[in-house]
Amino acid sequence: MTERTARALIIAVAAAAAALGSGSGFAVVDEIQVYTDDLDKPGESGLELHVNTTPRGRRTPDYPGELPPYRGWRLTPEFSRGLGHDLDWGLYFPSATDEHGKWYLGGAKLRVKWLPVRPTEGESGWYLGINNELSRLTKKFSDSPMSDEVRFIGGYRGRDWLIGMNPILDWALSQGYRGSPEVMLAGKAVHDVSRGIAVGVEYYNGIGTLANRLPRNEQERTLYLVAEIERKSWSLNFGVGHGLTPATDDWTVKAIFGFSFD
C-alpha cells in the first residue's frame, strides 16, 4: 500500500464517520479510546493511564449531580492482564476534578475483551472481537449507578496503517434508569510516519438510543487529530479534539500512557 492510498483511507474513514453522525449525551470522558487489535498475552500485565481535559466545553450538568467537563481533568488508571484463549481483562478506577480543582473518585469498571480474529504479530490482516464492560459509578460520573457497555471491535491492520471501528451499546442497569440502550460509534485511522510513530484521526459520535435517534444539532461529535508512539515497554496516544456540533465540547485534549510490566 502506497502512502497516498493510506492517506486517502484516513480521509475516507473520517468522512464516513461524519456522515454517520447523530448523538446523544455520549462522552466516555474517562476513556477516550478506539479499541483495535491490542490484547495482553497470557500472563502479561499492563497499566494504562487515561488523562483528558476540556479547556472549552459544557459548564452545566446534563442531570442533577453530574460533574460537567468544563476545565476539569479526568485521570483513570486501567490495570489489565492477559487470560489466554484470545481474552484479557481490565479494571478501571475513574477520577476527575471540577473546574476549581476539587478531586472526586468515580467508582470502578471491570471489562473483558475477546479477540478471536486478529493477525499474527507483525503481519497484516483483519481483526474482530467484542468487549464487555460493567460499571459501578458515583452520581457525579453517571446518572445510573450500574451500567453495562458492549463494544464491538473490527478493522484492518496493514503494513504501515490501521483502521478500526467500534459500534457501542450502553445500557443503564439500575432500577428507574433502564430503557433503550445508547448507541455510539468510535472510529480510527492512522498511518505510520516512521518506525513506532503514527499519526491520523479518531472520531467519536453518540447516535442517541435505539428507540430515539437525536436531531443532528443535538449530537455530540468530536474529531481528534492523534499521534501515537509505540515502544517495547511503553506507549503514548495523544490527541486534540474539536467538537463538530453546538451540543459538543469545543476542545478536548487527551492522552493515554501505556506501560508493560513484563
Steps between C-alpha positions, in 0.01 A plus 500: 500500500633841398513800729249678276254212532542489877432871529192461281371226732549724805299778336232254387454355849468847653248606235298181534488535878378858469228387261374250758453768762230567746559481874364506847675583823798292391833573658717221630702775668699262719609283204518671160628204303428288192555129565702325230695170494698567819482212749714403798676167455419220747649594837608843376403801716477866413387843609340777297451852637214679324526877539286769339380853554249741343632858473178612328180307545173441682468676838149386605414147620307266269317367808487606869827414671711450186856635481515719184813468283594871482865547606495173690768234490419127475757242615423130471751222562418170328669180613488211253613138470496241223286192566577285197253366243490846336380662824623772731339699779533851637405687817448880494482752784364830357566830674458866404531858614251781455595839355623611844734204543294302752563129447234225494525120487258346252467130588623206293462325165579138413541389141571180306622513139481209252687517167464166321597649161824698472818492293817333618731752666695690235265399217203666326142386527147550627410502868161444663384470858284632783550673835258497793532756779303505825503831691414605855537881510410790727234758414757752380613256229177326399129558550445123532726347768528169309548471125628255241680580175537262206761618250545324166855512365589476132755625249810429297870534577722563199877508471520867597139602568199402708125562489242407763138549599320444831119491498402530868181422695469639854223379734398658830445212746380674816130496580325811375758566228455199274387553144623494144882486486705793378670435168844642431769477233875538535728487197871524431747517210875545546806476276861430603734790428808328643578190702270494804342839426159547336265792436135515397148569621247366749128573495243461779126527442195434717204388285233533767316187612366205303152645553583866434761636260562862593488793252832591345550824696453310830773249422833480675767445232872555550785461252852452641837541337717236666864395523615164634836369620559127552805372685581161654400586857287814458266680261328835460181608323457878494214687337337841469128490426257759369122481533308501172155598633361760746424220747864388513787631713709740290843363589626190678858386548572136583791266561532129573829386653555124479752296700584130485601321820664211312 
